């Protein structure tokens, strides 16, 4: 919403009795910071100057999360929490785009659908992205969840515009579908929206047919994340040493530890990592044990004169034989 679209309750010049608008900006910022959401939105409709104050970055309210999903034929947005009473701002937009409902309410347990379904390619109404744009102008979220939506080129472009290409640093895509021919194409395209390092991303596709084997081109993209969970990726075991070495080479520019979780094409063994047994690196197997659910192995890679070391935790499941690897780069000084 811009000022050209606003119908203000007061004229631009109301006279000396307009005590609020005549206050200095710093006083208005302080007052507005104590308003609940409804009062805040009413103030922006009173006068153009107050509208400008509500759009100033100093008035942006920090919130925990934004959740986007579709349920019961409605495209839904949750902004949570938007006040000290843990209330949630909810936008519900009908599929035809004509019905848009905004409300404030407390979230109940199980507010997301309990029976996941693969989303189909259905047009998301413009009102959905308009609501996101309005929300982004007033809130800064730590996390964003995208749940059971069809994520194609149009969706990425429109959500990018809504957020002015400044997304929350912690993103989770749960049970989404895409029109890309390969999941690697989607991952590359999705990463084009997030140029900053130290992002956090979780992508959970519960269907085994969504599993995909990446190429070497994907390794630099993985290195950009401080936290990454790709449950559908199956990393070739021969790419693992290259990935570890690549992150070690860039670790001087990293400002955080890193933790990645994905599946391997084969169980991990020490001889797979012999390139790290030399004058620059040291390699050791910390512990290995077999439990009822599978076999666990722990391997540590240390780089001389580097404050970080790499811990590999591999778990081979008894049920399906898959090897799930968690790779963690830890600053020894922070342990």
Steps between C-alpha positions, in 0.01 A plus 500: 500500500638841404388849596323548167264215595433623855188685608616693806257603774661844539610766255876551458477829692262477796625790707651548843257257667664210320731436796611150397614585149688802633717284728863437400572175317686346794199552726268339244732201460496452876119527518440267208730235646248452785191466278329169439455392138147631450588842645815512288302438181240761596770762548633450148159589357461827688743722315775479240776596745395225742486255210860591415604444862341152506698408187834613644741214572516615863133400537540153351390244757714188558302174491598135525356351183292531187316186383359461148271210413176393334219334692129446434520694175658805662849638449603594853768718659586491870718769661584384850504660755403860425449621856598428860195272544637255238217578262543410134413711196317284244426567135266259319458541123255294296621326186303738276674796667175684572467401862776626731465481876730654760474417869701485820472189714699260714642196323368163607691173506503325164427811295673345198325220303556156656487301174774619265410500131716573197394849386372553148574788266224746583518875444565693821290821505680837486335590834721239667821675395352845570434388858858371524635832373295692758616263771865534400475880519398474867674186630839335491475124553779270616356197317268423211324167437361417155268203536324299226517766229595467135829688468566590136673792322196721544481429873871574553480826305185621674612411851836661425326822403278485809804476728705743293746209469581512872381169640518371858834326550334177618286335229312170511328342200277214608332268251523746211482417130669667204474505123876454452609186315761426768525589866850632439362759257256609768770516770724713276212732411386527860853590610504786251255671736739475794840644423609541861702236683409345835144429398293223655291279271296187557330318213291198592336297223358182659463302178798279401443577132612855574854381583766634265874464445676837459796587281824665612348840406285487812793499746565879509130556571508261796800688640294818522280359775573496870211255545366277224261206509433341161315178570452423132861546383721191456859625486746280309755370749789605273386866521518510880879565525472782244215658697689488830818636345305780328351619829834480679648717222237771552472479876704816556212695350235312697354667807326199645519125539326280244279194526364310200283188487436284193517141375806332347505253212712258708615454861793719600837337572840632602660408167247730329662792683868411466569832329468653848775282644806713414716787626213750479218291648462226757233231489367293787204274567353610827247226572280246323219289644207287386154552648155357438422759233831491317873563498646835607853620426681821599802637315693819578708697248737766634688759300826622643511868599124526452263568793231284339475125470248283316289234672327237288215302654376224270200282576417192291136401552407136550161556333602643161881488500525875435798687638403836652798728557518805724808712427587761759779758493575614855715780633704329773526828691119509535459144625 
